[in-house]
Amino acid sequence: MSRVVVAGTFDTKAEPLGLLVEKLRSLDAPPVTIDTGVFGGDHGCDHPAEAVAETAGYSLEELPPLGRAGAVSAMATGAARILRQLVDGGAVGALVCMGGSNAAAAFSVLAPIVPIGVPKILMATSVAGETRALVHGGDVTMLYPILDIEGDNRILRSMISRLAHVSVALLRAGGEHPVSAPEDSVALTMYGVTNPCVAHCRELLVDRGLEPLVFHANGTGGRSFESFVRQGLVASAIDVTISELADELFGGLWPAGSGRLTGASLSAVPQAIAPGAIDMICLGPLASLPERFRSRRHVAHNDLVTLVRTTPEENHRLGRTVAERLGTPGAATSVLVPMKGVSQLDIEGGAFHDPGSVEAFAEGVASGLPPHSPVSLVRMDHHINDREFAEALVAAVDPVRAR
């Protein structure tokens, strides 16, 4: 039977975690408990700290020399191995973490282990700050507790009760898995400046009885895209928009990490890649632009985001990086390059139009592919938002039904 798994530092948060366990039991949802605390102690957990440390290859006595961060990391590793066993055994109906920054750090390690569709819930004060490392492209729920998770008081009891009710509600909601028919699903990536291309692709895919799943390429969206592909939750991928790679390499706001553009190759998922929105690096408000970008062409997207034009040299590096990350894919893989422009801004008369940069990207891909690579590199005399280009993308991943 699937149950709620509660992971936390029972050594320093025994009282509030005990309240959570008590409340879950009162809701007829007794949890499985994992103690990630570094100091040990008997807190009645199903997986006490001593066992968690041993699973990571340590005794509790061996943790202090690792330093605080090293000890916390070791306990997270042990908890992750235990959680993996529980997930593989079908015993996890929801994951709940509660506490301070250490709870958030553990959650960032544990949540990616739990499959998409299974609730992952964190209540910690750190959710009020930068949360990309906590979301990690997954379907997570975060609650801000107002007070620190410490002791017992009426406000904290109310928040813990709310956390327990949310956890049980999500556990019992059940329902159909969000992607129950992956053989009919296709993952796509989109920005506003590549929206017409994705709209054409969606129409073409729906006409063929396929289900398009569109991810916003804003860093977290790219991680979600890669997560779906890696978990085999889609049959194919049309990676229209790879601007997150420019942000990663050149200091933009929305990088998606070094795993971007690797999932399909590693999971043998057919894929078509387009250099959508590689003409831009997403940065902050215009007044905050770093000096090195001030002389470049730029467009204020809104008061918070400024788009800065990439250079031909940067586009060449982007192309080479794409080739390197694709490696030797286990399924059909095509890189289609629209020579007339890669975004709504990169069009004749547009603010970012630069045909030389598109060619530089194509040359970068070609230079990065090994001899006899199975990756197909195709230059097309179209703009990325032309319907003909979308038709080619769809045909690349679904050649039979695209005829």
C-alpha positions as CSV (number, residue, x, y, z in Angstrom):
1,M,0.0,0.0,0.0
2,S,1.3,3.5,-0.9
3,R,1.9,5.7,2.1
4,V,3.1,9.2,3.0
5,V,6.8,9.2,3.5
6,V,8.0,11.9,6.0
7,A,11.7,12.8,5.9
8,G,13.2,15.3,8.3
9,T,15.8,16.0,10.9
10,F,14.1,14.4,13.9
11,D,17.2,15.2,16.1
12,T,16.5,19.0,16.0
13,K,12.9,19.1,14.9
14,A,11.4,16.2,16.9
15,E,8.6,18.2,18.3
16,P,7.1,19.7,15.1
17,L,7.8,16.5,13.1
18,G,6.1,14.6,15.9
19,L,3.1,16.8,15.6
20,L,3.0,16.1,11.8
21,V,3.2,12.4,12.3
22,E,0.5,12.5,15.0
23,K,-1.8,14.5,12.7
24,L,-1.3,12.1,9.8
25,R,-2.1,9.2,12.0
26,S,-5.3,10.9,13.1
27,L,-6.3,11.2,9.5
28,D,-5.8,7.5,9.1
29,A,-2.6,8.0,7.1
30,P,0.2,6.6,9.3
31,P,3.4,7.7,7.6
32,V,6.8,6.0,6.9
33,T,9.4,8.1,8.7
34,I,13.0,8.7,7.7
35,D,15.3,10.6,10.2
36,T,17.9,12.6,8.3
37,G,19.3,14.2,11.4
38,V,23.1,14.0,12.0
39,F,22.9,13.6,15.8
40,G,20.8,10.4,16.0
41,G,18.7,9.6,19.0
42,D,15.6,7.4,19.4
43,H,12.6,9.2,17.8
44,G,10.6,6.1,16.9
45,C,11.3,6.5,13.2
46,D,10.9,3.6,10.8
47,H,14.3,4.4,9.4
48,P,16.4,5.9,12.3
49,A,19.4,8.1,11.7
50,E,21.8,5.3,12.4
51,A,20.3,3.2,9.6
52,V,20.3,6.2,7.2
53,A,23.9,6.9,7.9
54,E,24.9,3.2,7.4
55,T,23.0,3.2,4.1
56,A,25.3,6.0,3.0
57,G,28.3,4.1,4.1
58,Y,29.0,5.9,7.4
59,S,28.4,5.5,11.1
60,L,27.0,8.6,13.0
61,E,30.4,8.9,14.7
62,E,32.1,9.3,11.3
63,L,29.9,12.3,10.2
64,P,31.4,15.2,12.3
65,P,34.8,15.1,10.5
66,L,32.9,15.6,7.2
67,G,31.8,19.1,8.3
68,R,28.3,20.3,8.5
69,A,27.6,20.4,4.8
70,G,29.3,17.0,4.3
71,A,27.3,15.4,7.1
72,V,24.0,16.7,5.8
73,S,24.9,15.6,2.3
74,A,25.7,12.1,3.6
75,M,22.4,11.8,5.4
76,A,20.6,13.0,2.3
77,T,22.4,10.3,0.3
78,G,21.4,7.6,2.7
79,A,17.8,8.8,2.8
80,A,17.7,8.8,-1.0
81,R,18.8,5.2,-1.2
82,I,16.1,4.2,1.2
83,L,13.5,6.2,-0.6
84,R,14.6,4.6,-3.9
85,Q,13.9,1.2,-2.5
86,L,10.5,2.3,-1.2
87,V,9.6,3.9,-4.6
88,D,10.7,0.7,-6.5
89,G,8.5,-1.3,-4.2
90,G,5.5,0.9,-4.9
91,A,5.3,2.0,-1.3
92,V,5.4,5.8,-1.8
93,G,2.1,7.6,-2.2
94,A,3.6,11.0,-1.3
95,L,6.8,12.6,0.0
96,V,6.7,15.2,2.7
97,C,9.6,17.2,4.1
98,M,9.4,19.8,6.8
99,G,12.0,21.9,8.6
100,G,14.7,24.5,7.9
101,S,17.3,24.8,5.2
102,N,18.6,21.2,5.8
103,A,15.1,19.9,5.1
104,A,15.0,21.9,1.9
105,A,18.4,20.5,1.0
106,A,17.3,17.0,1.6
107,F,14.1,17.6,-0.4
108,S,16.1,18.8,-3.4
109,V,17.8,15.3,-3.4
110,L,14.8,13.2,-2.5
111,A,12.1,14.8,-4.7
112,P,13.6,13.9,-8.1
113,I,13.5,10.2,-7.1
114,V,9.8,10.2,-6.8
115,P,8.0,9.8,-10.1
116,I,6.0,12.6,-11.8
117,G,2.4,12.3,-10.6
118,V,3.3,11.3,-7.0
119,P,2.9,14.3,-4.7
120,K,6.1,15.9,-3.4
121,I,5.5,18.5,-0.6
122,L,7.9,20.8,1.2
123,M,7.1,23.1,4.1
124,A,10.1,25.2,5.0
125,T,11.0,28.9,5.5
126,S,13.4,28.6,2.6
127,V,10.6,28.4,0.1
128,A,10.3,32.2,0.4
129,G,13.7,32.5,-1.5
130,E,15.2,31.0,-4.7
131,T,13.3,27.7,-5.3
132,R,14.6,26.5,-8.7
133,A,16.9,23.9,-7.0
134,L,13.8,22.7,-5.0
135,V,11.5,22.4,-8.0
136,H,14.1,20.8,-10.1
137,G,11.6,20.4,-13.0
138,G,9.3,18.3,-10.9
139,D,5.6,18.6,-9.8
140,V,6.2,19.9,-6.3
141,T,4.0,21.7,-3.8
142,M,5.6,24.2,-1.4
143,L,4.1,25.8,1.7
144,Y,5.5,28.7,3.6
145,P,5.1,28.1,7.4
146,I,5.1,31.8,8.4
147,L,7.1,30.9,11.6
148,D,10.3,28.9,11.9
149,I,9.7,25.2,12.3
150,E,10.5,25.2,16.0
151,G,8.7,24.1,19.1
152,D,5.0,24.1,19.5
153,N,2.6,27.0,19.3
154,R,-0.9,27.7,17.9
155,I,0.3,29.2,14.6
156,L,2.7,26.3,13.9
157,R,0.2,23.7,14.9
158,S,-2.3,25.3,12.4
159,M,0.3,25.2,9.6
160,I,1.3,21.6,10.4
161,S,-2.3,20.6,10.4
162,R,-2.8,22.2,7.0
163,L,0.3,20.4,5.7
164,A,-1.1,17.1,6.9
165,H,-4.5,17.7,5.3
166,V,-2.9,18.7,2.0
167,S,-0.6,15.7,2.1
168,V,-3.5,13.3,2.7
169,A,-5.7,15.0,0.2
170,L,-3.1,14.6,-2.5
171,L,-2.3,11.1,-1.5
172,R,-6.0,10.1,-1.8
173,A,-6.7,12.2,-4.9
174,G,-5.3,9.4,-7.0
175,G,-6.6,9.7,-10.5
176,E,-5.1,9.0,-13.8
177,H,-1.4,9.4,-14.2
178,P,-0.8,12.8,-16.0
179,V,0.8,11.0,-19.0
180,S,-0.8,7.6,-19.0
181,A,-0.4,7.1,-22.8
182,P,3.2,8.1,-23.5
183,E,3.1,6.4,-26.9
184,D,0.9,9.2,-28.0
185,S,2.7,12.1,-26.3
186,V,5.2,14.5,-27.8
187,A,7.2,17.0,-25.6
188,L,7.9,20.5,-27.1
189,T,9.7,23.6,-25.8
190,M,8.4,27.1,-26.3
191,Y,9.1,30.8,-25.8
192,G,6.8,33.6,-26.9
193,V,9.2,34.3,-29.8
194,T,8.8,30.7,-31.0
195,N,5.1,30.4,-30.2
196,P,4.0,30.4,-33.9
197,C,6.3,27.4,-34.6
198,V,5.0,25.5,-31.6
199,A,1.4,26.3,-32.5
200,H,1.9,24.9,-36.0
201,C,3.5,21.8,-34.5
202,R,0.7,21.3,-32.0
203,E,-1.9,21.5,-34.8
204,L,0.0,19.0,-36.9
205,L,0.5,16.6,-34.0
206,V,-3.2,16.7,-32.9
207,D,-4.2,16.0,-36.5
208,R,-2.2,12.8,-36.3
209,G,-3.8,11.7,-33.0
210,L,-0.8,12.7,-30.9
211,E,-0.8,14.7,-27.6
212,P,1.5,17.7,-27.5
213,L,3.0,18.6,-24.1
214,V,4.4,22.1,-24.2
215,F,7.1,23.3,-21.7
216,H,8.0,26.9,-21.2
217,A,11.8,27.2,-21.7
218,N,12.4,29.4,-18.7
219,G,15.0,27.2,-16.9
220,T,12.7,25.2,-14.7
221,G,10.6,24.4,-17.8
222,G,13.7,22.9,-19.5
223,R,14.4,20.8,-16.5
224,S,10.8,19.5,-16.6
225,F,11.1,18.8,-20.3
226,E,14.3,16.8,-19.7
227,S,12.6,15.0,-16.7
228,F,9.7,13.8,-18.8
229,V,12.0,12.6,-21.6
230,R,14.3,10.8,-19.2
231,Q,11.5,9.0,-17.4
232,G,10.0,7.8,-20.7
233,L,6.8,9.8,-20.3
234,V,6.8,10.9,-23.9
235,A,7.3,9.0,-27.2
236,S,9.3,11.7,-28.9
237,A,10.6,15.3,-28.4
238,I,10.6,18.4,-30.5
239,D,13.0,20.8,-28.8
240,V,12.0,24.0,-30.6
241,T,13.5,26.4,-28.1
242,I,17.0,26.0,-26.6
243,S,17.6,29.5,-25.3
244,E,18.2,28.1,-21.9
245,L,21.6,26.9,-23.2
246,A,22.5,30.5,-24.1
247,D,21.6,31.6,-20.5
248,E,23.7,28.7,-19.1
249,L,26.8,29.5,-21.1
250,F,26.7,33.3,-21.1
251,G,25.3,34.3,-17.8
252,G,21.5,34.6,-18.4
253,L,18.6,34.4,-16.0
254,W,17.2,31.0,-16.9
255,P,19.7,28.2,-17.3
256,A,18.4,24.7,-17.1
257,G,21.6,23.0,-16.0
258,S,24.1,20.8,-17.7
259,G,21.5,18.0,-18.3
260,R,19.8,20.1,-20.9
261,L,19.8,18.5,-24.3
262,T,20.9,15.1,-23.0
263,G,17.7,13.3,-21.9
264,A,16.5,12.1,-25.3
265,S,19.8,10.7,-26.3
266,L,20.3,8.8,-23.1
267,S,16.8,7.5,-23.1
268,A,16.6,6.6,-26.8
269,V,13.7,8.9,-27.5
270,P,13.4,10.2,-31.1
271,Q,14.1,14.0,-31.2
272,A,14.2,17.0,-33.4
273,I,16.1,20.1,-32.3
274,A,15.7,23.6,-33.6
275,P,17.9,26.6,-32.5
276,G,14.8,28.5,-31.3
277,A,15.6,31.8,-29.5
278,I,19.4,31.3,-29.5
279,D,19.6,34.9,-30.7
280,M,19.0,36.1,-27.2
281,I,20.4,36.0,-23.6
282,C,17.7,36.8,-21.0
283,L,19.0,39.3,-18.4
284,G,17.5,41.5,-15.7
285,P,16.1,45.1,-15.9
286,L,17.8,47.3,-18.4
287,A,19.4,49.5,-15.7
288,S,21.1,46.4,-14.3
289,L,22.8,45.1,-17.5
290,P,26.4,44.1,-16.9
291,E,28.9,46.4,-18.6
292,R,30.0,43.8,-21.1
293,F,26.4,43.7,-22.6
294,R,25.6,47.4,-22.7
295,S,27.0,48.0,-26.2
296,R,25.0,45.1,-27.8
297,R,21.7,45.2,-29.4
298,H,19.0,44.6,-26.8
299,V,15.2,44.7,-26.4
300,A,13.3,45.4,-23.2
301,H,10.9,42.4,-22.9
302,N,9.3,44.0,-19.9
303,D,10.4,46.0,-16.8
304,L,12.1,42.9,-15.3
305,V,13.6,41.2,-18.4
306,T,16.0,42.5,-21.1
307,L,16.9,40.4,-24.1
308,V,20.5,40.9,-25.4
309,R,21.6,39.7,-28.8
310,T,24.1,36.8,-29.0
311,T,27.1,37.1,-31.2
312,P,28.1,34.8,-34.1
313,E,31.0,33.5,-31.9
314,E,28.5,32.6,-29.2
315,N,26.2,31.0,-31.6
316,H,29.0,28.8,-32.9
317,R,29.8,27.7,-29.3
318,L,26.1,27.0,-28.8
319,G,26.0,24.8,-31.9
320,R,29.1,22.9,-30.8
321,T,27.7,22.4,-27.3
322,V,24.5,21.0,-28.7
323,A,26.5,18.5,-30.7
324,E,28.5,17.5,-27.7
325,R,25.5,17.0,-25.5
326,L,23.6,14.9,-28.1
327,G,26.6,12.5,-28.1
328,T,25.6,9.3,-29.8
329,P,21.9,9.1,-29.5
330,G,20.0,5.8,-29.2
331,A,17.2,7.0,-31.5
332,A,16.6,9.1,-34.6
333,T,17.9,12.6,-33.9
334,S,17.8,15.6,-36.2
335,V,19.0,19.2,-35.8
336,L,17.0,21.4,-38.2
337,V,18.4,24.9,-38.7
338,P,16.0,27.6,-40.1
339,M,18.4,29.8,-42.1
340,K,16.0,32.8,-42.3
341,G,15.8,33.3,-38.5
342,V,15.4,31.7,-35.1
343,S,12.8,33.9,-33.4
344,Q,10.2,36.6,-34.0
345,L,13.0,39.2,-33.4
346,D,15.4,37.4,-35.8
347,I,13.5,38.2,-39.0
348,E,14.3,40.6,-41.9
349,G,13.9,44.1,-40.5
350,G,13.7,42.7,-36.9
351,A,15.8,43.9,-34.0
352,F,18.0,40.8,-33.8
353,H,18.2,39.7,-37.5
354,D,21.6,38.3,-38.3
355,P,21.8,35.5,-40.9
356,G,25.5,35.1,-40.2
357,S,24.8,34.0,-36.6
358,V,22.4,31.3,-37.8
359,E,25.1,29.9,-40.1
360,A,27.6,30.1,-37.2
361,F,25.3,27.9,-35.2
362,A,25.0,25.3,-38.0
363,E,28.8,25.3,-38.4
364,G,29.2,24.8,-34.7
365,V,27.0,21.8,-34.7
366,A,28.8,20.3,-37.7
367,S,32.2,20.9,-36.0
368,G,31.1,19.2,-32.8
369,L,29.6,16.0,-34.4
370,P,31.9,13.0,-34.5
371,P,32.7,11.3,-37.8
372,H,29.8,9.1,-39.0
373,S,27.5,10.6,-36.4
374,P,23.9,9.4,-36.6
375,V,22.7,12.9,-35.9
376,S,21.2,14.5,-39.0
377,L,22.0,18.2,-39.5
378,V,19.7,19.9,-42.0
379,R,19.8,23.6,-43.1
380,M,16.3,24.8,-44.2
381,D,15.5,27.9,-46.3
382,H,12.7,28.9,-43.9
383,H,12.1,31.0,-40.8
384,I,11.6,29.0,-37.6
385,N,7.9,30.2,-37.4
386,D,7.1,29.2,-41.0
387,R,4.6,26.3,-41.2
388,E,6.9,24.4,-43.5
389,F,9.6,24.3,-40.8
390,A,7.1,23.0,-38.3
391,E,6.1,20.3,-40.8
392,A,9.7,19.2,-41.1
393,L,10.1,19.0,-37.3
394,V,7.0,16.8,-37.0
395,A,8.1,14.6,-39.8
396,A,11.5,14.1,-38.2
397,V,10.0,12.5,-35.1
398,D,7.0,10.9,-36.6
399,P,7.9,10.0,-40.2
400,V,5.1,7.5,-40.8
401,R,2.1,9.5,-39.7
402,A,3.6,12.7,-41.0
403,R,3.3,11.5,-44.6
